[in-house]
Amino acid sequence: MLVQARESGVQSLRVVRDKCPEIEQLLIERYPQMTLSEKLRMVAQMAETIRQLQLAEIRLRYPRADERVTVSKAVQTYASPRAAVCRAVR
């Protein structure tokens, strides 16, 4: 995983060692070449994966709940207080 770091006022990428060295090198080379659109698409895909995992965990806890209840419990369990306030204001 790549993380951004500031060293001596210069922004750089630092690799967290969770992959084999060949994959890390590929990521180091590829990320700077990605367009903003590609990076945003990747973030959106990661967010969707997290949402699906959260829903799956709620379904395991409440196997008889319908989809409306499942989503409601996921929001109650995983949404930050700030997100809850933002939804209430809408």
Secondary structure, DSSP 4 states (H G I P E B T S, - for coil): -EEEEEETTEEEEEE-S-S-HHHHHHHHHHGGGS-HHHHHHHHHHHHHHHHHHHHHHHHHH-TT--HHHHHHHHHHHHS-HHHHHHHHH-
